[in-house]
Amino acid sequence: MTVSCATASFCAIGDANGNVLTWNGSSWSTPQSVDPNGGGFSSISCTASDYCVASDQSGGSVVTYG
């Protein structure tokens, strides 16, 4: 699992199943599948509350979220 916070009211977690969950300052979202390979994430970086980039563990693919 990897996490990145762009602001105090926005964070994103990339989990081991290729899902992303987001934090809105008070609660976490439900998991959303964003990695078509489903291999999980090795890193995630969010530069704004509407844009994150993550690399997956199953082949080095890069996916964007936002």
CHARMM internal coordinates of N, CA and C (Angstrom, degrees):
IC EDIT
DIST 1 N 1 CA 1.4370
DIST 1 CA 1 C 1.5264
ANGL 1 N 1 CA 1 C 108.33
DIST 1 C 2 N 1.3171
ANGL 1 CA 1 C 2 N 115.19
DIHE 1 N 1 CA 1 C 2 N 141.10
DIST 2 N 2 CA 1.4591
ANGL 1 C 2 N 2 CA 120.72
DIHE 1 CA 1 C 2 N 2 CA 179.75
DIST 2 CA 2 C 1.5255
ANGL 2 N 2 CA 2 C 108.81
DIHE 1 C 2 N 2 CA 2 C -135.69
DIST 2 C 3 N 1.3229
ANGL 2 CA 2 C 3 N 116.67
DIHE 2 N 2 CA 2 C 3 N 149.65
DIST 3 N 3 CA 1.4623
ANGL 2 C 3 N 3 CA 120.03
DIHE 2 CA 2 C 3 N 3 CA -176.08
DIST 3 CA 3 C 1.5299
ANGL 3 N 3 CA 3 C 110.66
DIHE 2 C 3 N 3 CA 3 C -136.60
DIST 3 C 4 N 1.3260
ANGL 3 CA 3 C 4 N 115.30
DIHE 3 N 3 CA 3 C 4 N 148.62
DIST 4 N 4 CA 1.4554
ANGL 3 C 4 N 4 CA 122.03
DIHE 3 CA 3 C 4 N 4 CA 173.67
DIST 4 CA 4 C 1.5214
ANGL 4 N 4 CA 4 C 108.48
DIHE 3 C 4 N 4 CA 4 C -144.44
DIST 4 C 5 N 1.3305
ANGL 4 CA 4 C 5 N 115.95
DIHE 4 N 4 CA 4 C 5 N 139.35
DIST 5 N 5 CA 1.4674
ANGL 4 C 5 N 5 CA 121.37
DIHE 4 CA 4 C 5 N 5 CA 178.42
DIST 5 CA 5 C 1.5221
ANGL 5 N 5 CA 5 C 109.26
DIHE 4 C 5 N 5 CA 5 C -121.09
DIST 5 C 6 N 1.3172
ANGL 5 CA 5 C 6 N 115.98
DIHE 5 N 5 CA 5 C 6 N 120.36
DIST 6 N 6 CA 1.4653
ANGL 5 C 6 N 6 CA 121.00
DIHE 5 CA 5 C 6 N 6 CA 177.60
DIST 6 CA 6 C 1.5233
ANGL 6 N 6 CA 6 C 110.85
DIHE 5 C 6 N 6 CA 6 C -82.56
DIST 6 C 7 N 1.3299
ANGL 6 CA 6 C 7 N 116.12
DIHE 6 N 6 CA 6 C 7 N -32.92
DIST 7 N 7 CA 1.4640
ANGL 6 C 7 N 7 CA 122.60
DIHE 6 CA 6 C 7 N 7 CA 178.57
DIST 7 CA 7 C 1.5196
ANGL 7 N 7 CA 7 C 107.84
DIHE 6 C 7 N 7 CA 7 C -145.06
DIST 7 C 8 N 1.3165
ANGL 7 CA 7 C 8 N 116.75
DIHE 7 N 7 CA 7 C 8 N 175.11
DIST 8 N 8 CA 1.4627
ANGL 7 C 8 N 8 CA 120.42
DIHE 7 CA 7 C 8 N 8 CA 177.17
DIST 8 CA 8 C 1.5188
ANGL 8 N 8 CA 8 C 111.81
DIHE 7 C 8 N 8 CA 8 C -67.13
DIST 8 C 9 N 1.3283
ANGL 8 CA 8 C 9 N 117.19
DIHE 8 N 8 CA 8 C 9 N -20.60
DIST 9 N 9 CA 1.4555
ANGL 8 C 9 N 9 CA 120.07
DIHE 8 CA 8 C 9 N 9 CA -178.80
DIST 9 CA 9 C 1.5313
ANGL 9 N 9 CA 9 C 112.52
DIHE 8 C 9 N 9 CA 9 C -110.89
DIST 9 C 10 N 1.3474
ANGL 9 CA 9 C 10 N 117.47
DIHE 9 N 9 CA 9 C 10 N 14.23
DIST 10 N 10 CA 1.4553
ANGL 9 C 10 N 10 CA 120.08
DIHE 9 CA 9 C 10 N 10 CA 174.42
DIST 10 CA 10 C 1.5300
ANGL 10 N 10 CA 10 C 111.10
DIHE 9 C 10 N 10 CA 10 C -146.97
DIST 10 C 11 N 1.3266
ANGL 10 CA 10 C 11 N 114.12
DIHE 10 N 10 CA 10 C 11 N 119.32
DIST 11 N 11 CA 1.4612
ANGL 10 C 11 N 11 CA 121.85
DIHE 10 CA 10 C 11 N 11 CA 173.20
DIST 11 CA 11 C 1.5204
ANGL 11 N 11 CA 11 C 107.61
DIHE 10 C 11 N 11 CA 11 C -135.11
DIST 11 C 12 N 1.3227
ANGL 11 CA 11 C 12 N 115.53
DIHE 11 N 11 CA 11 C 12 N 156.98
DIST 12 N 12 CA 1.4583
ANGL 11 C 12 N 12 CA 121.07
DIHE 11 CA 11 C 12 N 12 CA 175.05
DIST 12 CA 12 C 1.5196
ANGL 12 N 12 CA 12 C 108.96
DIHE 11 C 12 N 12 CA 12 C -133.76
DIST 12 C 13 N 1.3095
ANGL 12 CA 12 C 13 N 115.29
DIHE 12 N 12 CA 12 C 13 N 140.46
DIST 13 N 13 CA 1.4596
ANGL 12 C 13 N 13 CA 122.58
DIHE 12 CA 12 C 13 N 13 CA 175.92
DIST 13 CA 13 C 1.5177
ANGL 13 N 13 CA 13 C 107.93
DIHE 12 C 13 N 13 CA 13 C -116.54
DIST 13 C 14 N 1.3203
ANGL 13 CA 13 C 14 N 116.81
DIHE 13 N 13 CA 13 C 14 N 132.37
DIST 14 N 14 CA 1.4561
ANGL 13 C 14 N 14 CA 122.42
DIHE 13 CA 13 C 14 N 14 CA 170.32
DIST 14 CA 14 C 1.5085
ANGL 14 N 14 CA 14 C 107.35
DIHE 13 C 14 N 14 CA 14 C -103.10
DIST 14 C 15 N 1.3293
ANGL 14 CA 14 C 15 N 118.01
DIHE 14 N 14 CA 14 C 15 N 123.84
DIST 15 N 15 CA 1.4580
ANGL 14 C 15 N 15 CA 119.90
DIHE 14 CA 14 C 15 N 15 CA -175.63
DIST 15 CA 15 C 1.5286
ANGL 15 N 15 CA 15 C 112.78
DIHE 14 C 15 N 15 CA 15 C -100.05
DIST 15 C 16 N 1.3143
ANGL 15 CA 15 C 16 N 116.44
DIHE 15 N 15 CA 15 C 16 N -178.00
DIST 16 N 16 CA 1.4624
ANGL 15 C 16 N 16 CA 123.44
DIHE 15 CA 15 C 16 N 16 CA -175.23
DIST 16 CA 16 C 1.5228
ANGL 16 N 16 CA 16 C 113.35
DIHE 15 C 16 N 16 CA 16 C -74.16
DIST 16 C 17 N 1.3340
ANGL 16 CA 16 C 17 N 117.63
DIHE 16 N 16 CA 16 C 17 N -6.81
DIST 17 N 17 CA 1.4644
ANGL 16 C 17 N 17 CA 121.30
DIHE 16 CA 16 C 17 N 17 CA -178.87
DIST 17 CA 17 C 1.5282
ANGL 17 N 17 CA 17 C 112.86
DIHE 16 C 17 N 17 CA 17 C -108.43
DIST 17 C 18 N 1.3219
ANGL 17 CA 17 C 18 N 117.62
DIHE 17 N 17 CA 17 C 18 N 5.74
DIST 18 N 18 CA 1.4649
ANGL 17 C 18 N 18 CA 120.61
DIHE 17 CA 17 C 18 N 18 CA -179.36
DIST 18 CA 18 C 1.5090
ANGL 18 N 18 CA 18 C 113.76
DIHE 17 C 18 N 18 CA 18 C 85.92
DIST 18 C 19 N 1.3347
ANGL 18 CA 18 C 19 N 116.86
DIHE 18 N 18 CA 18 C 19 N 19.44
DIST 19 N 19 CA 1.4612
ANGL 18 C 19 N 19 CA 122.30
DIHE 18 CA 18 C 19 N 19 CA 178.47
DIST 19 CA 19 C 1.5166
ANGL 19 N 19 CA 19 C 110.40
DIHE 18 C 19 N 19 CA 19 C -100.70
DIST 19 C 20 N 1.3229
ANGL 19 CA 19 C 20 N 115.61
DIHE 19 N 19 CA 19 C 20 N 155.81
DIST 20 N 20 CA 1.4598
ANGL 19 C 20 N 20 CA 122.18
DIHE 19 CA 19 C 20 N 20 CA 172.44
DIST 20 CA 20 C 1.5245
ANGL 20 N 20 CA 20 C 107.90
DIHE 19 C 20 N 20 CA 20 C -121.80
DIST 20 C 21 N 1.3289
ANGL 20 CA 20 C 21 N 115.25
DIHE 20 N 20 CA 20 C 21 N 136.26
DIST 21 N 21 CA 1.4592
ANGL 20 C 21 N 21 CA 123.01
DIHE 20 CA 20 C 21 N 21 CA 172.15
DIST 21 CA 21 C 1.5165
ANGL 21 N 21 CA 21 C 106.84
DIHE 20 C 21 N 21 CA 21 C -119.11
DIST 21 C 22 N 1.3208
ANGL 21 CA 21 C 22 N 117.50
DIHE 21 N 21 CA 21 C 22 N 141.91
DIST 22 N 22 CA 1.4570
ANGL 21 C 22 N 22 CA 120.70
DIHE 21 CA 21 C 22 N 22 CA 179.96
DIST 22 CA 22 C 1.5249
ANGL 22 N 22 CA 22 C 111.27
DIHE 21 C 22 N 22 CA 22 C -119.14
DIST 22 C 23 N 1.3212
ANGL 22 CA 22 C 23 N 115.15
DIHE 22 N 22 CA 22 C 23 N 150.62
DIST 23 N 23 CA 1.4637
ANGL 22 C 23 N 23 CA 124.44
DIHE 22 CA 22 C 23 N 23 CA 178.33
DIST 23 CA 23 C 1.5200
ANGL 23 N 23 CA 23 C 108.40
DIHE 22 C 23 N 23 CA 23 C -108.33
DIST 23 C 24 N 1.3194
ANGL 23 CA 23 C 24 N 117.33
DIHE 23 N 23 CA 23 C 24 N 130.79
DIST 24 N 24 CA 1.4613
ANGL 23 C 24 N 24 CA 121.03
DIHE 23 CA 23 C 24 N 24 CA -178.30
DIST 24 CA 24 C 1.5281
ANGL 24 N 24 CA 24 C 113.17
DIHE 23 C 24 N 24 CA 24 C -106.71
DIST 24 C 25 N 1.3024
ANGL 24 CA 24 C 25 N 116.33
DIHE 24 N 24 CA 24 C 25 N 13.47
DIST 25 N 25 CA 1.4522
ANGL 24 C 25 N 25 CA 120.80
DIHE 24 CA 24 C 25 N 25 CA -178.68
DIST 25 CA 25 C 1.5080
ANGL 25 N 25 CA 25 C 113.05
DIHE 24 C 25 N 25 CA 25 C 103.73
DIST 25 C 26 N 1.3463
ANGL 25 CA 25 C 26 N 116.72
DIHE 25 N 25 CA 25 C 26 N -17.98
DIST 26 N 26 CA 1.4607
ANGL 25 C 26 N 26 CA 119.36
DIHE 25 CA 25 C 26 N 26 CA 178.84
DIST 26 CA 26 C 1.5239
ANGL 26 N 26 CA 26 C 113.98
DIHE 25 C 26 N 26 CA 26 C -138.90
DIST 26 C 27 N 1.3313
ANGL 26 CA 26 C 27 N 118.31
DIHE 26 N 26 CA 26 C 27 N -20.29
DIST 27 N 27 CA 1.4617
ANGL 26 C 27 N 27 CA 119.42
DIHE 26 CA 26 C 27 N 27 CA 179.31
DIST 27 CA 27 C 1.5303
ANGL 27 N 27 CA 27 C 110.77
DIHE 26 C 27 N 27 CA 27 C -156.16
DIST 27 C 28 N 1.3351
ANGL 27 CA 27 C 28 N 115.48
DIHE 27 N 27 CA 27 C 28 N 160.45
DIST 28 N 28 CA 1.4613
ANGL 27 C 28 N 28 CA 122.41
DIHE 27 CA 27 C 28 N 28 CA 178.29
DIST 28 CA 28 C 1.5194
ANGL 28 N 28 CA 28 C 109.88
DIHE 27 C 28 N 28 CA 28 C -92.95
DIST 28 C 29 N 1.3123
ANGL 28 CA 28 C 29 N 116.47
DIHE 28 N 28 CA 28 C 29 N 145.52
DIST 29 N 29 CA 1.4650
ANGL 28 C 29 N 29 CA 121.83
DIHE 28 CA 28 C 29 N 29 CA 175.74
DIST 29 CA 29 C 1.5193
ANGL 29 N 29 CA 29 C 109.98
DIHE 28 C 29 N 29 CA 29 C -75.72
DIST 29 C 30 N 1.3041
ANGL 29 CA 29 C 30 N 115.88
DIHE 29 N 29 CA 29 C 30 N 171.20
DIST 30 N 30 CA 1.4588
ANGL 29 C 30 N 30 CA 120.26
DIHE 29 CA 29 C 30 N 30 CA 170.76
DIST 30 CA 30 C 1.5292
ANGL 30 N 30 CA 30 C 107.69
DIHE 29 C 30 N 30 CA 30 C -75.76
DIST 30 C 31 N 1.3247
ANGL 30 CA 30 C 31 N 117.84
DIHE 30 N 30 CA 30 C 31 N 154.00
DIST 31 N 31 CA 1.4706
ANGL 30 C 31 N 31 CA 119.89
DIHE 30 CA 30 C 31 N 31 CA 179.81
DIST 31 CA 31 C 1.5320
ANGL 31 N 31 CA 31 C 111.65
DIHE 30 C 31 N 31 CA 31 C -62.20
DIST 31 C 32 N 1.3372
ANGL 31 CA 31 C 32 N 115.39
DIHE 31 N 31 CA 31 C 32 N 137.37
DIST 32 N 32 CA 1.4618
ANGL 31 C 32 N 32 CA 121.90
DIHE 31 CA 31 C 32 N 32 CA 176.18
DIST 32 CA 32 C 1.5158
ANGL 32 N 32 CA 32 C 108.07
DIHE 31 C 32 N 32 CA 32 C -120.73
DIST 32 C 33 N 1.3161
ANGL 32 CA 32 C 33 N 117.41
DIHE 32 N 32 CA 32 C 33 N 126.13
DIST 33 N 33 CA 1.4562
ANGL 32 C 33 N 33 CA 121.48
DIHE 32 CA 32 C 33 N 33 CA 179.90
DIST 33 CA 33 C 1.5268
ANGL 33 N 33 CA 33 C 109.74
DIHE 32 C 33 N 33 CA 33 C -73.79
DIST 33 C 34 N 1.3350
ANGL 33 CA 33 C 34 N 116.91
DIHE 33 N 33 CA 33 C 34 N 120.41
DIST 34 N 34 CA 1.4664
ANGL 33 C 34 N 34 CA 120.73
DIHE 33 CA 33 C 34 N 34 CA -179.91
DIST 34 CA 34 C 1.5265
ANGL 34 N 34 CA 34 C 112.73
DIHE 33 C 34 N 34 CA 34 C -126.34
DIST 34 C 35 N 1.3390
ANGL 34 CA 34 C 35 N 117.66
DIHE 34 N 34 CA 34 C 35 N -8.95
DIST 35 N 35 CA 1.4603
ANGL 34 C 35 N 35 CA 120.82
DIHE 34 CA 34 C 35 N 35 CA 179.57
DIST 35 CA 35 C 1.5250
ANGL 35 N 35 CA 35 C 109.42
DIHE 34 C 35 N 35 CA 35 C -104.18
DIST 35 C 36 N 1.3339
ANGL 35 CA 35 C 36 N 117.41
DIHE 35 N 35 CA 35 C 36 N 108.24
DIST 36 N 36 CA 1.4639
ANGL 35 C 36 N 36 CA 119.39
DIHE 35 CA 35 C 36 N 36 CA -178.16
DIST 36 CA 36 C 1.5233
ANGL 36 N 36 CA 36 C 113.30
DIHE 35 C 36 N 36 CA 36 C -62.94
DIST 36 C 37 N 1.3348
ANGL 36 CA 36 C 37 N 117.80
DIHE 36 N 36 CA 36 C 37 N -21.47
DIST 37 N 37 CA 1.4572
ANGL 36 C 37 N 37 CA 120.96
DIHE 36 CA 36 C 37 N 37 CA 177.68
DIST 37 CA 37 C 1.5249
ANGL 37 N 37 CA 37 C 112.05
DIHE 36 C 37 N 37 CA 37 C -82.51
DIST 37 C 38 N 1.3257
ANGL 37 CA 37 C 38 N 117.17
DIHE 37 N 37 CA 37 C 38 N -19.87
DIST 38 N 38 CA 1.4577
ANGL 37 C 38 N 38 CA 121.91
DIHE 37 CA 37 C 38 N 38 CA 177.30
DIST 38 CA 38 C 1.5129
ANGL 38 N 38 CA 38 C 114.07
DIHE 37 C 38 N 38 CA 38 C 64.15
DIST 38 C 39 N 1.3277
ANGL 38 CA 38 C 39 N 117.75
DIHE 38 N 38 CA 38 C 39 N 22.27
DIST 39 N 39 CA 1.4491
ANGL 38 C 39 N 39 CA 120.63
DIHE 38 CA 38 C 39 N 39 CA -175.44
DIST 39 CA 39 C 1.5045
ANGL 39 N 39 CA 39 C 116.07
DIHE 38 C 39 N 39 CA 39 C -89.71
DIST 39 C 40 N 1.3072
ANGL 39 CA 39 C 40 N 118.35
DIHE 39 N 39 CA 39 C 40 N -0.12
DIST 40 N 40 CA 1.4487
ANGL 39 C 40 N 40 CA 121.24
DIHE 39 CA 39 C 40 N 40 CA -177.11
DIST 40 CA 40 C 1.5148
ANGL 40 N 40 CA 40 C 111.14
DIHE 39 C 40 N 40 CA 40 C 85.47
DIST 40 C 41 N 1.3115
ANGL 40 CA 40 C 41 N 115.97
DIHE 40 N 40 CA 40 C 41 N 168.77
DIST 41 N 41 CA 1.4545
ANGL 40 C 41 N 41 CA 120.95
DIHE 40 CA 40 C 41 N 41 CA -174.94
DIST 41 CA 41 C 1.5193
ANGL 41 N 41 CA 41 C 112.48
DIHE 40 C 41 N 41 CA 41 C -111.54
DIST 41 C 42 N 1.3249
ANGL 41 CA 41 C 42 N 115.49
DIHE 41 N 41 CA 41 C 42 N 139.56
DIST 42 N 42 CA 1.4598
ANGL 41 C 42 N 42 CA 120.50
DIHE 41 CA 41 C 42 N 42 CA 174.91
DIST 42 CA 42 C 1.5217
ANGL 42 N 42 CA 42 C 111.00
DIHE 41 C 42 N 42 CA 42 C -95.88
DIST 42 C 43 N 1.3452
ANGL 42 CA 42 C 43 N 117.50
DIHE 42 N 42 CA 42 C 43 N -23.50
DIST 43 N 43 CA 1.4601
ANGL 42 C 43 N 43 CA 120.50
DIHE 42 CA 42 C 43 N 43 CA 176.66
DIST 43 CA 43 C 1.5189
ANGL 43 N 43 CA 43 C 109.63
DIHE 42 C 43 N 43 CA 43 C -159.22
DIST 43 C 44 N 1.3304
ANGL 43 CA 43 C 44 N 114.87
DIHE 43 N 43 CA 43 C 44 N 155.63
DIST 44 N 44 CA 1.4560
ANGL 43 C 44 N 44 CA 121.71
DIHE 43 CA 43 C 44 N 44 CA 175.18
DIST 44 CA 44 C 1.5217
ANGL 44 N 44 CA 44 C 107.71
DIHE 43 C 44 N 44 CA 44 C -144.90
DIST 44 C 45 N 1.3225
ANGL 44 CA 44 C 45 N 115.86
DIHE 44 N 44 CA 44 C 45 N 143.42
DIST 45 N 45 CA 1.4608
ANGL 44 C 45 N 45 CA 121.19
DIHE 44 CA 44 C 45 N 45 CA 177.86
DIST 45 CA 45 C 1.5214
ANGL 45 N 45 CA 45 C 108.55
DIHE 44 C 45 N 45 CA 45 C -140.22
DIST 45 C 46 N 1.3256
ANGL 45 CA 45 C 46 N 115.66
DIHE 45 N 45 CA 45 C 46 N 125.07
DIST 46 N 46 CA 1.4629
ANGL 45 C 46 N 46 CA 121.41
DIHE 45 CA 45 C 46 N 46 CA 179.06
DIST 46 CA 46 C 1.5239
ANGL 46 N 46 CA 46 C 108.46
DIHE 45 C 46 N 46 CA 46 C -112.68
DIST 46 C 47 N 1.3168
ANGL 46 CA 46 C 47 N 115.52
DIHE 46 N 46 CA 46 C 47 N 123.31
DIST 47 N 47 CA 1.4614
ANGL 46 C 47 N 47 CA 120.28
DIHE 46 CA 46 C 47 N 47 CA 179.65
DIST 47 CA 47 C 1.5232
ANGL 47 N 47 CA 47 C 112.79
DIHE 46 C 47 N 47 CA 47 C -97.12
DIST 47 C 48 N 1.3274
ANGL 47 CA 47 C 48 N 115.69
DIHE 47 N 47 CA 47 C 48 N -13.69
DIST 48 N 48 CA 1.4641
ANGL 47 C 48 N 48 CA 122.43
DIHE 47 CA 47 C 48 N 48 CA 178.59
DIST 48 CA 48 C 1.5191
ANGL 48 N 48 CA 48 C 107.81
DIHE 47 C 48 N 48 CA 48 C -157.29
DIST 48 C 49 N 1.3159
ANGL 48 CA 48 C 49 N 116.66
DIHE 48 N 48 CA 48 C 49 N 170.69
DIST 49 N 49 CA 1.4628
ANGL 48 C 49 N 49 CA 119.65
DIHE 48 CA 48 C 49 N 49 CA -179.19
DIST 49 CA 49 C 1.5179
ANGL 49 N 49 CA 49 C 113.10
DIHE 48 C 49 N 49 CA 49 C -72.47
DIST 49 C 50 N 1.3219
ANGL 49 CA 49 C 50 N 116.73
DIHE 49 N 49 CA 49 C 50 N -6.02
DIST 50 N 50 CA 1.4642
ANGL 49 C 50 N 50 CA 119.22
DIHE 49 CA 49 C 50 N 50 CA 178.36
DIST 50 CA 50 C 1.5295
ANGL 50 N 50 CA 50 C 112.82
DIHE 49 C 50 N 50 CA 50 C -123.21
DIST 50 C 51 N 1.3542
ANGL 50 CA 50 C 51 N 117.31
DIHE 50 N 50 CA 50 C 51 N 17.56
DIST 51 N 51 CA 1.4597
ANGL 50 C 51 N 51 CA 118.35
DIHE 50 CA 50 C 51 N 51 CA 179.78
DIST 51 CA 51 C 1.5248
ANGL 51 N 51 CA 51 C 111.97
DIHE 50 C 51 N 51 CA 51 C -153.84
DIST 51 C 52 N 1.3237
ANGL 51 CA 51 C 52 N 115.29
DIHE 51 N 51 CA 51 C 52 N 120.47
DIST 52 N 52 CA 1.4620
ANGL 51 C 52 N 52 CA 122.25
DIHE 51 CA 51 C 52 N 52 CA 174.88
DIST 52 CA 52 C 1.5221
ANGL 52 N 52 CA 52 C 108.74
DIHE 51 C 52 N 52 CA 52 C -134.19
DIST 52 C 53 N 1.3261
ANGL 52 CA 52 C 53 N 115.45
DIHE 52 N 52 CA 52 C 53 N 151.65
DIST 53 N 53 CA 1.4609
ANGL 52 C 53 N 53 CA 123.07
DIHE 52 CA 52 C 53 N 53 CA 175.53
DIST 53 CA 53 C 1.5201
ANGL 53 N 53 CA 53 C 106.64
DIHE 52 C 53 N 53 CA 53 C -126.32
DIST 53 C 54 N 1.3246
ANGL 53 CA 53 C 54 N 115.96
DIHE 53 N 53 CA 53 C 54 N 135.64
DIST 54 N 54 CA 1.4669
ANGL 53 C 54 N 54 CA 119.94
DIHE 53 CA 53 C 54 N 54 CA 179.99
DIST 54 CA 54 C 1.5195
ANGL 54 N 54 CA 54 C 109.74
DIHE 53 C 54 N 54 CA 54 C -136.39
DIST 54 C 55 N 1.3384
ANGL 54 CA 54 C 55 N 115.74
DIHE 54 N 54 CA 54 C 55 N 148.03
DIST 55 N 55 CA 1.4617
ANGL 54 C 55 N 55 CA 120.26
DIHE 54 CA 54 C 55 N 55 CA 174.23
DIST 55 CA 55 C 1.5218
ANGL 55 N 55 CA 55 C 107.86
DIHE 54 C 55 N 55 CA 55 C -109.09
DIST 55 C 56 N 1.3446
ANGL 55 CA 55 C 56 N 115.37
DIHE 55 N 55 CA 55 C 56 N 139.76
DIST 56 N 56 CA 1.4558
ANGL 55 C 56 N 56 CA 118.45
DIHE 55 CA 55 C 56 N 56 CA -177.97
DIST 56 CA 56 C 1.5251
ANGL 56 N 56 CA 56 C 111.09
DIHE 55 C 56 N 56 CA 56 C -93.75
DIST 56 C 57 N 1.3227
ANGL 56 CA 56 C 57 N 114.45
DIHE 56 N 56 CA 56 C 57 N 164.98
DIST 57 N 57 CA 1.4566
ANGL 56 C 57 N 57 CA 121.47
DIHE 56 CA 56 C 57 N 57 CA -177.12
DIST 57 CA 57 C 1.5331
ANGL 57 N 57 CA 57 C 112.93
DIHE 56 C 57 N 57 CA 57 C -87.95
DIST 57 C 58 N 1.3052
ANGL 57 CA 57 C 58 N 117.54
DIHE 57 N 57 CA 57 C 58 N -16.13
DIST 58 N 58 CA 1.4642
ANGL 57 C 58 N 58 CA 119.12
DIHE 57 CA 57 C 58 N 58 CA -170.63
DIST 58 CA 58 C 1.5108
ANGL 58 N 58 CA 58 C 114.52
DIHE 57 C 58 N 58 CA 58 C -89.74
DIST 58 C 59 N 1.2895
ANGL 58 CA 58 C 59 N 119.53
DIHE 58 N 58 CA 58 C 59 N -3.32
DIST 59 N 59 CA 1.4588
ANGL 58 C 59 N 59 CA 118.68
DIHE 58 CA 58 C 59 N 59 CA -179.32
DIST 59 CA 59 C 1.5090
ANGL 59 N 59 CA 59 C 113.00
DIHE 58 C 59 N 59 CA 59 C -179.82
DIST 59 C 60 N 1.3141
ANGL 59 CA 59 C 60 N 116.57
DIHE 59 N 59 CA 59 C 60 N 9.41
DIST 60 N 60 CA 1.4474
ANGL 59 C 60 N 60 CA 118.95
DIHE 59 CA 59 C 60 N 60 CA 179.39
DIST 60 CA 60 C 1.5045
ANGL 60 N 60 CA 60 C 115.25
DIHE 59 C 60 N 60 CA 60 C 74.36
DIST 60 C 61 N 1.3245
ANGL 60 CA 60 C 61 N 117.27
DIHE 60 N 60 CA 60 C 61 N 16.27
DIST 61 N 61 CA 1.4646
ANGL 60 C 61 N 61 CA 120.10
DIHE 60 CA 60 C 61 N 61 CA 177.73
DIST 61 CA 61 C 1.5204
ANGL 61 N 61 CA 61 C 109.73
DIHE 60 C 61 N 61 CA 61 C -70.39
DIST 61 C 62 N 1.3130
ANGL 61 CA 61 C 62 N 115.20
DIHE 61 N 61 CA 61 C 62 N 150.82
DIST 62 N 62 CA 1.4598
ANGL 61 C 62 N 62 CA 121.58
DIHE 61 CA 61 C 62 N 62 CA 176.79
DIST 62 CA 62 C 1.5124
ANGL 62 N 62 CA 62 C 107.90
DIHE 61 C 62 N 62 CA 62 C -112.21
DIST 62 C 63 N 1.3179
ANGL 62 CA 62 C 63 N 116.77
DIHE 62 N 62 CA 62 C 63 N 132.07
DIST 63 N 63 CA 1.4601
ANGL 62 C 63 N 63 CA 121.98
DIHE 62 CA 62 C 63 N 63 CA 177.15
DIST 63 CA 63 C 1.5155
ANGL 63 N 63 CA 63 C 108.95
DIHE 62 C 63 N 63 CA 63 C -123.32
DIST 63 C 64 N 1.3208
ANGL 63 CA 63 C 64 N 115.95
DIHE 63 N 63 CA 63 C 64 N 150.33
DIST 64 N 64 CA 1.4601
ANGL 63 C 64 N 64 CA 120.84
DIHE 63 CA 63 C 64 N 64 CA 176.02
DIST 64 CA 64 C 1.5211
ANGL 64 N 64 CA 64 C 108.75
DIHE 63 C 64 N 64 CA 64 C -110.92
DIST 64 C 65 N 1.3008
ANGL 64 CA 64 C 65 N 114.56
DIHE 64 N 64 CA 64 C 65 N 153.18
DIST 65 N 65 CA 1.4506
ANGL 64 C 65 N 65 CA 121.41
DIHE 64 CA 64 C 65 N 65 CA -179.89
DIST 65 CA 65 C 1.5202
ANGL 65 N 65 CA 65 C 107.84
DIHE 64 C 65 N 65 CA 65 C -138.42
DIST 65 C 66 N 1.2999
ANGL 65 CA 65 C 66 N 115.79
DIHE 65 N 65 CA 65 C 66 N 133.68
DIST 66 N 66 CA 1.4616
ANGL 65 C 66 N 66 CA 119.25
DIHE 65 CA 65 C 66 N 66 CA 176.65
DIST 66 CA 66 C 1.4935
ANGL 66 N 66 CA 66 C 112.17
DIHE 65 C 66 N 66 CA 66 C 140.51
END
COOR INIT
IC SEED 1 N 1 CA 1 C
IC BUILD
